């Protein structure tokens, strides 16, 4: 896995809470906050009247389903047609009701929002837009646990941090944490699929921008519209916005596997960007990257 740098530190999120990705920290945390506000005597039935609905490319939905089950609520997860059936099956096994709607994440999110309005359900998205920020803000707050663990485990700040992004929630949460912890010193680079450059195009335009492109094999990153609050944070905290091709992502996954880092093109996108030649990295650079999910067949 030669990358031409001095050191690579990998935050491995593939077994987080038995759900297979960093997303376990987000929605379940937001639901736990809701349970605390309910002030029920029994945690297992604190939210029996609640139904949480969201759209997901897979992992966020698992976190919603797990959080709902813990506190006695129900979860309804909308999936685009492009989401692998393996994720639908895992969601069902976690107790969620799965609904297929739309060809893209954005279309499935609109369907989830419509269902929330029609049925009086709580929309729990990991993205945000004008008038909808409280719940995705709580999801991003949950991701800060990753940052706290990284800060505790590293003895010094890395020179370069690679953060893959879909709507941008994880990248924005971690970038904010690292700026608070380490200041301006580390270069923070955000990595997106070439097919879904929502953040980089929004930064170029100076405003939130919808993008278009083919379906990416980096399915959890294949988001054509960024989260509003994530974009605002990354406009402040990130130094670089990079895109990688489908071929670069696939090559990265293939390079990681022999070292025991089996993942998906989404989970290894940050490391794939490093392996394909992230600008500003050289033999003296120490790098931090996140292995954000396990392989789909696990």
C-alpha positions in Angstrom: 0.0 0.0 0.0 2.8 2.4 -0.8 1.6 5.9 -1.0 4.9 7.8 -0.9 4.3 9.4 2.5 6.0 9.1 5.9 3.1 7.6 7.9 -0.6 6.7 7.4 -3.0 6.5 10.4 -6.3 4.8 9.6 -9.4 5.2 11.8 -11.2 1.9 11.3 -15.0 2.2 11.6 -15.9 -1.1 10.0 -17.1 -2.8 13.3 -18.7 0.2 15.0 -21.5 -0.9 17.3 -22.0 -4.1 15.2 -23.5 -2.0 12.4 -20.5 -1.8 10.1 -19.8 1.9 9.8 -19.3 5.3 11.4 -23.0 6.1 10.7 -23.9 4.0 13.8 -22.8 7.1 15.9 -25.2 9.5 14.3 -28.9 8.7 14.0 -28.9 6.4 17.1 -27.4 9.3 19.1 -30.1 11.7 17.8 -32.8 9.2 18.8 -31.2 8.7 22.2 -31.5 12.4 22.8 -35.2 12.2 21.8 -35.6 9.4 24.4 -34.0 11.5 27.0 -36.3 14.4 26.3 -39.3 12.0 26.7 -38.3 11.3 30.3 -39.9 7.9 30.3 -39.3 5.5 33.2 -38.4 2.6 30.9 -35.8 3.2 28.1 -37.0 0.2 26.2 -40.5 1.8 25.7 -39.5 5.5 25.9 -40.5 6.1 22.2 -43.2 3.6 21.5 -45.4 6.3 19.9 -42.6 7.4 17.5 -42.0 6.5 13.9 -38.7 7.7 12.4 -38.5 7.9 8.6 -35.5 8.7 6.5 -33.8 8.0 3.1 -30.5 6.2 3.1 -27.9 4.7 0.9 -27.6 2.0 3.6 -25.6 2.8 6.7 -27.6 5.8 8.0 -30.7 3.7 7.7 -29.1 1.0 9.9 -28.4 3.6 12.6 -32.0 4.9 12.5 -33.3 1.3 12.7 -31.0 0.3 15.6 -31.8 3.5 17.5 -35.5 3.1 17.0 -35.4 -0.5 18.2 -33.5 0.3 21.4 -36.1 2.8 22.5 -39.2 1.0 21.3 -39.9 3.2 18.2 -40.5 2.2 14.6 -38.3 2.9 11.6 -39.2 3.3 8.0 -36.3 3.6 5.6 -36.7 4.7 2.0 -34.1 3.4 -0.5 -33.4 4.4 -4.0 -33.4 1.6 -6.6 -29.6 1.8 -6.9 -29.0 0.7 -3.2 -27.8 -2.9 -3.0 -30.4 -5.5 -1.9 -27.9 -6.6 0.8 -28.5 -3.3 2.6 -32.3 -3.7 2.4 -32.0 -7.1 3.9 -29.8 -5.9 6.8 -32.3 -3.1 7.5 -35.2 -5.5 7.6 -33.2 -7.7 10.0 -32.6 -4.7 12.2 -36.4 -4.2 12.5 -37.0 -1.5 9.9 -39.7 -1.3 7.2 -38.0 -0.8 3.8 -39.6 1.2 1.0 -38.1 1.5 -2.5 -38.6 4.9 -4.1 -36.9 6.7 -6.8 -33.7 6.2 -8.9 -31.5 8.5 -6.8 -30.9 9.3 -3.1 -32.4 12.7 -3.6 -35.7 11.2 -5.0 -35.8 8.7 -2.1 -35.3 11.6 0.4 -38.2 13.5 -1.1 -40.4 10.4 -0.8 -39.4 10.0 2.9 -40.1 13.7 3.5 -43.5 13.4 1.9 -44.3 10.3 4.0 -43.3 12.1 7.2 -45.7 15.0 6.3 -48.5 12.6 5.4 -48.3 10.4 8.4 -47.0 12.6 11.2 -43.7 10.8 11.4 -40.4 12.3 12.4 -38.1 12.8 9.5 -34.5 11.9 10.6 -32.2 12.8 7.7 -28.4 13.0 7.8 -28.7 15.9 5.3 -30.0 19.4 6.0 -31.6 22.2 4.1 -33.3 25.6 4.9 -35.8 25.0 7.7 -34.4 21.5 8.6 -31.2 21.6 10.6 -31.9 20.4 14.2 -32.0 16.6 13.5 -29.1 16.5 11.1 -27.2 18.7 13.5 -27.7 16.1 16.2 -26.6 13.4 13.8 -23.3 15.3 13.1 -22.8 15.8 16.9 -22.8 12.0 17.3 -20.0 11.7 14.7 -17.8 13.9 17.0 -17.1 10.7 19.1 -14.9 9.6 16.2 -12.9 12.8 16.5 -12.5 12.4 20.2 -11.2 8.9 19.8 -8.7 10.0 17.1 -7.4 12.8 19.2 -6.9 10.5 22.1 -5.1 7.9 20.1 -2.7 10.1 18.1 0.3 11.5 19.9 0.6 14.4 17.4 -1.4 16.1 14.8 -1.2 14.7 11.3 0.0 16.9 8.5 -2.8 15.9 6.1 -6.3 14.6 6.7 -8.5 12.9 4.0 -12.2 12.8 4.7 -14.6 11.3 2.2 -18.0 12.9 1.8 -21.5 12.2 0.5 -23.8 14.9 1.8 -20.8 15.9 4.0 -21.9 15.3 7.6 -19.0 13.2 8.7 -16.4 15.3 6.9 -17.8 18.6 8.4 -18.1 17.2 12.0 -14.6 15.8 11.9 -13.1 18.9 10.2 -14.6 21.1 12.9 -13.3 18.9 15.7 -9.8 18.8 14.2 -9.6 22.5 13.8 -10.6 23.0 17.4 -8.1 20.3 18.5 -5.2 21.1 16.2 -5.8 24.5 14.7 -4.9 25.4 11.1 -1.8 23.2 10.8 -3.3 20.0 9.2 -4.3 20.2 5.6 -7.9 18.9 5.4 -8.9 17.5 2.1 -12.5 16.4 1.3 -12.9 13.5 -1.2 -16.0 13.0 -3.4 -16.8 10.8 -6.4 -16.3 12.4 -9.7 -19.9 11.4 -10.5 -21.2 13.3 -7.4 -19.2 16.5 -6.9 -21.8 18.3 -4.9 -19.5 19.9 -2.3 -16.7 21.0 -4.7 -19.2 22.5 -7.1 -21.0 24.3 -4.3 -17.7 25.7 -3.1 -16.9 26.9 -6.6 -20.3 28.5 -7.0 -20.3 30.0 -3.5 -23.7 28.6 -2.7 -25.4 25.2 -2.3 -25.6 23.6 -5.7 -27.4 20.6 -7.1 -25.2 18.4 -9.4 -25.9 15.7 -11.8 -24.0 12.6 -13.0 -24.1 8.8 -13.5 -24.7 6.4 -10.6 -21.4 5.9 -8.7 -20.1 2.6 -7.3 -19.2 4.7 -4.3 -22.9 4.3 -3.3 -22.8 5.9 0.1 -21.0 8.9 -1.3 -23.3 9.2 -4.4 -25.2 12.3 -3.2 -25.8 15.0 -5.8 -26.9 17.7 -3.3 -24.9 18.5 -0.2 -26.1 19.1 3.4 -26.5 22.8 4.0 -24.9 22.9 7.4 -22.1 20.5 6.4 -21.3 22.8 3.4 -21.2 25.8 5.7 -18.8 24.0 8.0 -16.5 22.7 5.3 -16.4 26.1 3.6 -14.7 27.3 6.8 -12.7 24.3 7.8 -11.5 22.4 4.7 -8.5 23.3 2.6 -9.0 21.1 -0.5 -11.9 19.5 -2.3 -10.9 16.5 -4.4 -12.8 14.1 -6.7 -11.8 10.5 -7.6 -12.9 8.4 -10.5 -14.6 5.0 -10.3 -11.4 3.4 -11.4 -9.4 5.1 -8.7 -11.8 4.0 -6.0 -11.8 0.4 -7.3 -8.0 0.4 -7.4 -7.9 1.7 -3.9 -10.1 -1.0 -2.5 -8.0 -3.7 -4.3 -4.8 -2.2 -2.8 -6.3 -2.2 0.7 -7.6 -5.7 0.8 -4.2 -7.6 1.1 -3.5 -5.6 4.2 -6.7 -6.7 5.9 -8.6 -3.5 5.3 -11.5 -4.9 3.3 -14.0 -2.2 2.5 -16.1 -0.8 -0.3 -15.3 2.0 -2.8 -17.2 4.4 -0.4 -15.4 3.2 2.7 -11.9 3.4 1.2 -12.4 6.6 -0.9 -10.1 8.8 1.3 -7.3 6.2 1.1 -8.0 5.8 -2.6 -7.4 9.5 -3.1 -4.1 9.2 -1.3 -3.0 6.2 -3.4 -3.9 8.0 -6.6 -1.7 11.0 -5.7 -3.4 13.4 -3.3 -1.8 16.9 -4.0 0.6 18.2 -1.3 1.6 14.8 0.0 5.2 13.7 -0.1 7.7 11.5 1.8 7.6 13.8 4.8 3.8 13.9 5.2 1.9 12.1 8.0 -1.6 11.3 6.9 -4.9 10.5 8.7 -7.7 8.8 6.8 -11.0 7.1 7.7 -12.0 3.6 6.7 -15.7 4.4 7.1 -17.4 1.0 6.4 -16.9 -2.7 6.0 -17.5 -4.7 2.8 -21.1 -5.0 1.6 -21.1 -8.8 1.7 -20.4 -9.0 5.5 
